[in-house]
Amino acid sequence: MNTVDLSVPQYDEVVEKHNIEILKAPGDLVVRNGDLATTAWGDLMLNNEYYSSYFKFVQEWRFNYPTQRLLFSNVISTTETENIEKQLESALHDIHQAKRANRFAEDIKYDKWHSTSEMQTALFASRNIYAGAIILSLDKFLQALRKNINATYYEWVTSGPQFNGHSIGEAFQASANNLRHNEEWQVTRPPTNRQLTSIKILSDILQEPLNEENGYQHRLSRDISSEILLTVSEGDFDILEQHLFSFTNQLVDNAYQRNLSDEKA
């Protein structure tokens, strides 16, 4: 089993690693209307809303890093998969050997094959649970950052690396919606406009054409958590981190620069 680094990365290390310019400056308390200013979530404000919001995001990333990395290792682990596949092959081999020995089909024991097949199904389900936990938490952090810096829709969808025309923020938001509502997506045909928004994003990212404009025959009512996570990370946690901070760097910078322009106008 590969060893997973579960140490909490240092704050300065994260800032330097991802070249977060806004956080390289010291954080000073802000006085407004003769009193110490606070953020929307009740913390003392540092420098401004953009600095404080990104500072909060980095802290959340740091303290969730060990759990996220451990969960991710379980999503991409191939050891269990390989072991189960070997057990399935062995069970099928035993069945074929029994048939070759001219034993009656009703006398052949299929229990081993069925139990191993169920283990395989459970493994696939567990991967989506791990991936879903990562996606839900990252979507929560990103949505909070988006709201706290008052990012526009355009900034949200165009920042950072694009995955078949969509940002990682869009990918996690649509995937989180899938995780929460995929059973509703299955029975609502055609999907509502709100559902279709997420379905189209996932369709683009996973390159699964909808074939019809209203999405009636879509197959995205399945849990696609692990598929989305592996697509945006390329199966590498370090790449996931790189893509995530490439997105947030642009998102915060674009919102900050827009605000400066608005103040000068």
MISEKE-368475 format. One line per 10 residues: number of its first residue (from 1); their letters; for each residue x, y, z of C-alpha. Coordinates in pm, whole numbers, plus 32768, in hexadecimal, padded with zeros to 4 digits. Layout:
BEGIN
NUM = A = X/Y/Z | ...
END
This chain:
BEGIN
1 = MNTVDLSVPQ = 8000/8000/8000 | 8085/8158/7FA1 | 80C2/8249/80C0 | 7FED/8384/80AC | 807B/84C7/8138 | 7F7B/8537/823B | 8038/8662/82C6 | 7F94/87BA/82BE | 8049/889D/81C4 | 80CB/89E2/8252
11 = YDEVVEKHNI = 8013/8B22/81F9 | 8143/8BCE/8161 | 8190/8A91/80A0 | 8039/8A95/7FF8 | 8053/8C08/7FA7 | 81AA/8BE0/7F09 | 815B/8A99/7E59 | 8030/8B2D/7DA6 | 80BA/8C8E/7D84 | 7F94/8D30/7E35
21 = EILKAPGDLV = 8002/8E99/7E09 | 7EED/8F38/7ED6 | 7F4C/8E6C/800A | 80C2/8EB3/7FF5 | 8086/9004/809A | 8063/900E/8217 | 7F00/8FFF/829B | 7E9F/9133/8364 | 7D60/9174/8427 | 7C68/9263/8387
31 = VRNGDLATTA = 7BBD/9385/843A | 7A6F/93F8/83AF | 7985/94F5/844E | 7A6B/950A/857A | 7A61/9393/85C5 | 7B12/9257/855C | 7A70/91D2/8420 | 79F7/906C/840F | 79B0/8F84/82ED | 785C/8EFA/828D
41 = WGDLMLNNEY = 78AA/8DBF/8359 | 790A/8E86/8490 | 7A88/8E79/8486 | 7B62/8FAD/84A5 | 7B9D/9034/8347 | 7CFE/9036/82BD | 7D51/9145/81BB | 7C09/9122/80F6 | 7AF4/902E/8093 | 7BCB/8F8D/7F84
51 = YSSYFKFVQE = 7CF8/8F51/8061 | 7C23/8ECF/8180 | 7B53/8DEC/80A0 | 7C80/8D50/7FFA | 7D31/8D2E/8149 | 7C02/8C6D/81C8 | 7C02/8B8D/8092 | 7D72/8B37/80BB | 7D3F/8AE4/822A | 7C1D/89FE/81D2
61 = WRFNYPTQRL = 7CF0/8956/80C8 | 7E13/8924/81BA | 7D4B/8887/82D2 | 7C81/87AA/81E9 | 7DB2/8746/811E | 7E08/8604/81DD | 7CA3/857E/81C5 | 7C7E/85E8/8059 | 7DC4/853F/7FFA | 7D69/83FE/80B1
71 = LFSNVISTTE = 7C11/83F1/800F | 7CAB/8432/7EBB | 7DA1/8313/7EE5 | 7C77/822A/7F18 | 7BD0/82AC/7DDD | 7CF9/825E/7CFD | 7D81/8129/7DB0 | 7DA8/8006/7CBB | 7E22/7EFF/7DB2 | 7CCA/7E97/7E2C
81 = TENIEKQLES = 7C41/7E9C/7CCA | 7D55/7DBB/7C4B | 7D27/7CC8/7D6C | 7BB0/7CAE/7D34 | 7BDC/7C81/7BBD | 7CCD/7B63/7C00 | 7BCF/7AC6/7CEF | 7ABE/7AE4/7BE7 | 7B9E/7A41/7AE3 | 7BF0/7929/7BD7
91 = ALHDIHQAKR = 7A81/78F0/7C28 | 7A23/78E5/7AB7 | 7B43/77F7/7A75 | 7ABD/770C/7B82 | 7962/7717/7AE4 | 79ED/76C6/798A | 7AC1/75AC/7A14 | 7991/7517/7AC0 | 78CD/7522/797A | 79EC/747C/78C0
101 = ANRFAEDIKY = 79E3/7365/79BF | 7882/731D/7942 | 77DE/7381/7A82 | 7673/73EC/7A68 | 7642/7564/7A65 | 755E/7558/7B94 | 7677/74B7/7C5C | 7770/75CD/7C13 | 77A6/76C1/7D31 | 7787/782B/7CC1
111 = DKWHSTSEMQ = 779B/78BE/7E1F | 7909/7924/7DFF | 78CE/79DB/7CB7 | 7796/7A8F/7D39 | 7839/7AFC/7E80 | 796D/7B7E/7DC9 | 7892/7C33/7CCB | 77DB/7CDD/7DEA | 792A/7D44/7E7E | 797E/7DE7/7D32
121 = TALFASRNIY = 7833/7EA6/7D2E | 786D/7F18/7E95 | 79CB/7F92/7E38 | 7942/8068/7D1C | 783A/80F6/7E09 | 7940/814B/7F10 | 7A0C/820B/7E11 | 78E5/82ED/7DC9 | 78B3/8322/7F3E | 7A1E/838F/7F66
131 = AGAIILSLDK = 7A13/8466/7E2C | 78C2/84FA/7E8F | 7948/8563/7FE2 | 7A6A/8619/7F3B | 798A/86C4/7E3D | 7885/8733/7F3C | 7989/87CF/8021 | 7A49/887C/7F0A | 7906/88FC/7E70 | 78A3/8989/7FC3
141 = FLQALRKNIN = 79F1/8A3F/7FE8 | 79E5/8AC3/7E85 | 787D/8B3A/7EA1 | 78D2/8BF4/7FE2 | 79FD/8C99/7F3B | 7929/8CF7/7E0D | 7821/8D99/7EE9 | 7914/8E4B/7FD2 | 79CF/8EF6/7EB5 | 788C/8F31/7DF4
151 = ATYYEWVTSG = 7917/8E8A/7CBA | 7845/8EAB/7B81 | 77BD/8D88/7AB9 | 78B0/8DDB/79A0 | 79D7/8DD1/7A91 | 795B/8C86/7B1F | 7942/8BD4/79D0 | 7A7A/8C62/7926 | 7B81/8C52/7A3A | 7C8F/8B4A/7A45
161 = PQFNGHSIGE = 7CC2/8A1A/7969 | 7B9B/89B3/7893 | 7B14/8852/7877 | 7A63/883B/7728 | 79F0/89A2/7752 | 79A7/89A4/78C9 | 7A63/8A15/7A00 | 7AB4/8936/7B27 | 79BD/8A07/7BF0 | 78A9/89AB/7AFC
171 = AFQASANNLR = 7919/8840/7AFC | 7905/881D/7C76 | 77BE/88DD/7C8F | 7715/8805/7B86 | 77A6/86C7/7C1B | 772E/8727/7D77 | 75D2/875E/7CE6 | 75E4/8607/7C45 | 7645/8568/7D90 | 7524/860B/7E48
181 = HNEEWQVTRP = 7418/85E4/7D3F | 7473/84CD/7C4A | 7344/83FC/7CAD | 7264/8525/7C5A | 731B/8547/7B0F | 72C4/83DE/7ABF | 714D/8407/7AE6 | 712B/8568/7A5B | 711D/853E/78E0 | 7161/8626/783B
191 = PTNRQLTSIK = 722C/86D3/794B | 71C9/8828/79CD | 728F/8955/7951 | 734A/8961/7A9B | 73A6/87F2/7A89 | 7403/8812/791A | 7501/8922/796A | 75CF/882F/7A3C | 758E/870C/7952 | 7616/87CC/7827
201 = ILSDILQEPL = 7752/882C/78E6 | 7792/86C3/794A | 7741/864F/77EA | 784A/8739/775C | 7955/86E3/785D | 7924/856A/783E | 78EE/8586/76C5 | 779F/84D3/76CE | 76C5/857C/75C5 | 755A/85AB/762D
211 = NEENGYQHRL = 74E0/8567/74C8 | 73AA/8639/7503 | 7392/87A3/7575 | 72A8/8760/769A | 7384/8649/7728 | 7269/854D/7737 | 7344/8419/7706 | 7472/8488/77D3 | 752C/8381/78A1 | 75AF/8475/79A5
221 = SRDISSEILL = 74C1/840B/7AB8 | 75D3/8319/7B29 | 76C9/838B/7C35 | 77E4/8423/7B69 | 78B8/84A2/7C8F | 79EA/83CC/7C4D | 79D6/8407/7AD5 | 79D8/8581/7AFE | 7AE8/857C/7C07 | 7BCC/84A3/7B33
231 = TVSEGDFDIL = 7B8A/857A/7A00 | 7BE7/86C8/7AA0 | 7D0F/8632/7B5E | 7D94/854B/7A4F | 7DA9/844A/7B67 | 7EAC/8514/7C2A | 7E64/85CE/7D6E | 7F7D/86C9/7D2F | 7EE4/8720/7BDF | 7D90/874A/7C88
241 = EQHLFSFTNQ = 7E30/8841/7D7A | 7EDF/88F6/7C5E | 7D9D/891A/7B95 | 7CDA/8988/7CC8 | 7DC9/8AA4/7D1F | 7DF1/8B0C/7BB6 | 7C79/8B3E/7BBA | 7C65/8BF6/7D08 | 7D8F/8CD7/7CB4 | 7CE4/8D52/7B79
251 = LVDNAYQRNL = 7B8F/8D66/7C1D | 7C07/8E41/7D3C | 7CE9/8F18/7C63 | 7BDC/8F57/7B5F | 7ADB/8FB5/7C68 | 7BD7/9095/7D1A | 7C40/914A/7BDC | 7AD5/917A/7B76 | 7A8A/9214/7CC8 | 7BAF/9305/7CA7
261 = SDEKA = 7B31/936E/7B50 | 79D2/93A3/7BD8 | 7A59/947F/7CF1 | 7B1D/9557/7BFB | 79F4/9580/7B12
END
